């Protein structure tokens, strides 16, 4: 960056032009909610613009507050009220920004959570629309101390034990903790530090760095909204079906390499339910199904039963699992609550399954549900 470029940015921040550009970019992101194929009713429009407000909150935490890879810290990129790309309600997500210019040390205790996985990623929704994996490590391969503690080295150069690889363009580290039953499992407790940073402190914020972080935040909001609105648009062609997703696309967007994904679009009339049947449950670490709104946010699992997994599902005498999506509990099968929605998206995952039998879907009248045996 030339001195002239630096002075121009400084003047833009001082004058407020940088902030105005940020606000204008957020305004442009609203066009993703107004796309011609998107639903136009008041519920989905309100949730769509709330989605942008949530993405803004995530983006500011990601880039403004936690955007210095020299001083990484874990924050939540998806939780009960901030959701991205069919966020898994069974997951606790943590993320931090990193750089291949540094090496890092993760310390923690394993806890009892069912699945603990670490991945490094490159790209970003605000850059190229992707989050491609550059390294992974999960609890199957992590060497633990007798007390359940562990240490992981994150670096480009190979490390003897508990090594999480980076590549030259790695920019992000994501942690997934997957529960079968949140009430009875304990999450891992983890921290991260840049190796060699002991005693160091971040430099005071300057205008150039502030401008960079602000631009990154607004680009993330628009880019993330566009990526997953594109996905929802593609699902409209096959309503009330749950076909295998393009796994390469899922992985490029940051999907877990141990998961086989299904995505679809659902839409029901008041007297209808969607019946999803799993005629076979293969050997697997776990599986789950979840219901989302149109914007690919999981519905509010704090107050509604919108997900079911290997632990919570009830099977019939033949080992078959039936999942029923309906406005009200029909008293049969594994009910998924629409939480006042008449349409949206949905996701099914096999996690570390030895094969992937496809779920089948059919529309059934509410009055006929009691006939299921």
C-alpha angles and dihedrals in degrees: 000000000000123000088247091055091049093051091049092053092046090052090049091054094044093049094046093244091120091055092047090053089051091053092047090052091052088050090054090051087065089073088074089065091048096053111140095243095049121100115268103200118117096252096054094041091050091047090046094056090041085054090058090050089052092048088052090053091050092045095052091049091046100046108017103038101025103024100111110096089192089067106031124187132176118249133168115262092181131022141135093311104023115061137176133184104340094323109208112246088207091059136089106204127202127178140179136180115244139170133217087229087077140045121227139202123215117198126187154126120258100229116187102281110141097237130020119183137170126198134176118216142191130208125025143225089257093050116036099347092250141098105198120188120248099174142355141196130172139181093274089068103031115107110223130203117236091264092054095256123132144180126213127193116213111200147123092244116073117259125205100234134026095356122177107193127224130190130212093271098040111135108161141046118203128191123199122193112185120198129199090191118008092194094063104030129079120222121232115261109224140169133182134210137177108249109247095022098110109137094006123125131197118264117250114274114267131196096253093053092044091052091049093051093046092051091048091052096052091043089054093053094052095038095049092046091050095048096054096037085057089052093050091049090055092053093056090078092069109037120193093010130112107206125172110277123232096271093201090057091048092051092047089055093054102274121162110263090219092061131084107206136209122188132182149154124249132195126173139184118226093262095046137088131190114233117203116188130197106193093181134031109202126205103285143147089242143312135210145185126207138182120225138184121248091274091060094252114140109247116254102291091179090076107014135055098240100146140050130186144179091284101044101038122103116218128200125240091278094053092254119142121211120194117195122197110199143138093250136025107273093195094240134084125000103317121215114196117226088208092219095313126126097192142018144117131290139201137204125190135194107198116203091339120168088225137358117239108190121240116238124222133203137166115239132179115252090234090059097052095088088062091066113109 
